């Protein structure tokens, strides 16, 4: 069995995946660690302008597929998990309400630019759309993490995997109202600032 846990930074992927691994007694591969230990093979290098590691996604996908063949069951966690085509049985896209996500990102001392990029990514459903492009839609489950703990998120995912929550397919997350406010839009037009 292969489980992917993806989502924007600070949605709770790493801690929830660790807990899920304990519950299901499965190994967890953290893409960040995998990229660091295979940087030469994956073309990983740091881009100062973007303030992030650059990874060749095709090479990453090939390397991850090779890793999957070594395990009967594996949880792969990371925001890049949505970018690669993998034979996943379950794809959990962790989501977080933008106001809560902004607090989490700032607490981790992300740059202003990275906070903005990640907020827009979350409001525009980037990880969900990428997951839908790379995996069967029936395997994708959104989990809202705002107001929840990693332990609760993991128990919920484990329940779905074990069939207890088979009917429950997660939330239908929609952050359009946050996006409209964030961009200063009203009735489809940018609001004029009063002086």
C-alpha positions as CSV (number, residue, x, y, z in Angstrom):
1,X,0.0,0.0,0.0
2,X,1.2,3.5,-0.8
3,X,-0.1,6.6,0.9
4,X,0.8,10.1,-0.1
5,X,0.5,13.0,2.4
6,X,0.8,16.4,0.6
7,X,-0.2,20.0,1.1
8,X,1.3,23.4,1.5
9,X,4.1,24.0,4.0
10,X,2.8,24.3,7.6
11,X,-0.4,22.3,7.0
12,X,0.8,19.5,9.3
13,X,2.2,17.0,6.9
14,X,5.3,15.9,8.7
15,X,3.9,15.5,12.2
16,X,0.7,13.9,11.0
17,X,2.6,11.5,8.8
18,X,4.8,10.4,11.6
19,X,1.7,9.7,13.7
20,X,0.0,7.9,10.8
21,X,3.1,5.7,10.4
22,X,3.0,4.7,14.1
23,X,-0.7,3.9,13.9
24,X,-0.5,1.8,10.6
25,X,3.0,0.4,11.4
26,X,4.3,1.7,8.1
27,X,7.5,3.5,7.2
28,X,7.5,7.2,6.4
29,X,9.6,8.7,3.7
30,X,10.0,12.5,4.1
31,X,10.6,14.0,0.6
32,X,12.7,16.8,2.1
33,X,15.1,14.3,3.7
34,X,15.1,12.1,0.6
35,X,16.0,15.1,-1.6
36,X,18.8,16.2,0.8
37,X,20.4,12.7,0.9
38,X,20.1,12.3,-2.9
39,X,20.7,16.0,-4.0
40,X,23.3,15.0,-6.6
41,X,21.0,12.5,-8.3
42,X,18.0,14.8,-8.2
43,X,19.6,18.0,-9.3
44,X,18.8,19.7,-6.0
45,X,20.4,23.1,-5.5
46,X,19.4,26.1,-3.6
47,X,18.0,29.1,-5.4
48,X,18.6,32.3,-3.4
49,X,16.1,34.4,-5.4
50,X,13.3,31.8,-4.8
51,X,14.6,31.1,-1.3
52,X,14.1,27.3,-1.8
53,X,15.7,24.1,-3.1
54,X,15.2,23.4,-6.8
55,X,14.5,19.7,-7.6
56,X,14.1,18.0,-11.0
57,X,10.6,16.6,-10.5
58,X,10.9,13.9,-13.2
59,X,14.1,12.6,-11.5
60,X,12.3,12.8,-8.1
61,X,9.4,10.8,-9.5
62,X,11.6,8.1,-10.9
63,X,13.6,7.8,-7.7
64,X,10.4,7.7,-5.5
65,X,8.9,4.9,-7.8
66,X,12.2,3.0,-7.2
67,X,11.9,3.5,-3.5
68,X,8.2,2.3,-3.5
69,X,9.3,-1.0,-5.1
70,X,11.4,-1.7,-2.1
71,X,8.5,-1.5,0.4
72,X,5.2,-3.5,0.8
73,X,3.7,-0.4,2.4
74,X,5.0,3.2,2.6
75,X,3.9,6.7,3.5
76,X,5.5,9.4,1.3
77,X,5.2,12.9,2.8
78,X,6.0,16.3,1.4
79,X,4.6,19.2,-0.6
80,X,6.3,17.8,-3.7
81,X,4.3,14.5,-3.4
82,X,1.5,16.1,-5.4
83,X,4.0,16.9,-8.2
84,X,4.9,13.3,-9.2
85,X,2.9,10.5,-10.6
86,X,3.0,7.6,-8.1
87,X,0.7,4.6,-7.8
88,X,-0.9,5.8,-4.5
89,X,-3.8,4.0,-2.9
90,X,-4.6,7.1,-0.8
91,X,-3.6,10.7,-1.4
92,X,-4.3,12.9,1.6
93,X,-4.1,16.6,0.8
94,X,-3.8,18.5,4.1
95,X,-5.4,21.9,4.0
96,X,-5.3,24.8,6.4
97,X,-7.5,27.9,6.6
98,X,-5.4,30.8,5.3
99,X,-5.6,32.9,8.5
100,X,-4.3,30.0,10.6
101,X,-1.7,29.0,7.9
102,X,-0.3,32.6,7.9
103,X,0.2,32.4,11.6
104,X,2.0,29.1,11.3
105,X,4.2,30.3,8.4
106,X,5.2,33.5,10.3
107,X,6.0,31.5,13.4
108,X,8.5,29.5,11.4
109,X,10.0,32.8,10.3
110,X,9.4,32.3,6.6
111,X,10.3,35.4,4.5
112,X,7.4,37.8,3.6
113,X,7.7,36.5,0.0
114,X,7.5,32.8,1.0
115,X,4.5,33.5,3.3
116,X,2.7,35.3,0.4
117,X,3.5,32.5,-2.1
118,X,2.4,29.7,0.2
119,X,-0.8,31.5,1.2
120,X,-1.7,32.1,-2.5
121,X,-0.8,28.4,-3.2
122,X,-3.2,27.3,-0.5
123,X,-6.1,29.7,-1.6
124,X,-5.7,28.6,-5.2
125,X,-5.8,24.8,-4.3
126,X,-2.4,24.3,-5.9
127,X,-1.5,21.0,-4.2
128,X,-5.1,19.6,-4.7
129,X,-5.0,20.5,-8.4
130,X,-1.5,18.9,-8.9
131,X,-2.7,15.8,-7.0
132,X,-5.8,15.6,-9.3
133,X,-3.5,15.8,-12.3
134,X,-1.3,13.0,-11.1
135,X,-3.6,10.6,-9.3
136,X,-7.1,9.2,-9.7
137,X,-9.5,11.6,-8.1
138,X,-11.3,8.8,-6.2
139,X,-8.0,8.3,-4.2
140,X,-7.7,11.9,-3.1
141,X,-9.0,13.0,0.3
142,X,-8.8,16.6,1.6
143,X,-8.3,17.0,5.4
144,X,-8.7,20.4,7.0
145,X,-6.1,20.7,9.7
146,X,-7.0,24.1,11.2
147,X,-8.1,23.6,14.8
148,X,-6.9,20.0,14.9
149,X,-3.8,18.2,16.1
150,X,-1.4,15.9,14.3
151,X,-2.7,13.0,16.3
152,X,-6.3,13.7,15.4
153,X,-5.4,14.1,11.7
154,X,-3.5,10.8,11.8
155,X,-6.3,8.9,13.5
156,X,-8.8,10.3,10.9
157,X,-6.5,9.3,8.0
158,X,-5.9,5.8,9.5
159,X,-9.7,5.4,9.9
160,X,-10.2,6.1,6.2
161,X,-7.4,3.8,5.2
162,X,-8.7,1.0,7.4
163,X,-12.2,1.4,5.9
164,X,-13.9,2.8,9.0
165,X,-14.3,6.2,7.3
166,X,-14.9,4.8,3.8
167,X,-17.9,6.9,3.3
168,X,-16.3,10.0,4.7
169,X,-14.0,11.4,2.0
170,X,-12.8,14.5,3.7
171,X,-13.8,18.1,3.4
172,X,-14.8,20.0,0.3
173,X,-12.4,22.9,1.0
174,X,-13.0,26.2,-0.6
175,X,-10.9,29.3,0.3
176,X,-12.4,31.6,-2.4
177,X,-13.6,34.1,0.2
178,X,-10.1,34.4,1.7
179,X,-8.7,34.8,-1.8
180,X,-11.1,37.6,-2.6
181,X,-10.2,39.4,0.6
182,X,-6.5,38.8,0.2
183,X,-6.5,40.3,-3.3
184,X,-8.7,43.2,-2.3
185,X,-11.4,42.2,-4.7
186,X,-15.1,43.1,-4.5
187,X,-17.7,42.2,-7.1
188,X,-15.0,41.0,-9.4
189,X,-13.0,44.3,-9.2
190,X,-10.1,45.4,-7.1
191,X,-11.2,47.7,-4.3
192,X,-9.9,51.3,-4.5
193,X,-8.1,52.3,-1.4
194,X,-9.6,55.4,0.3
195,X,-7.1,58.2,1.1
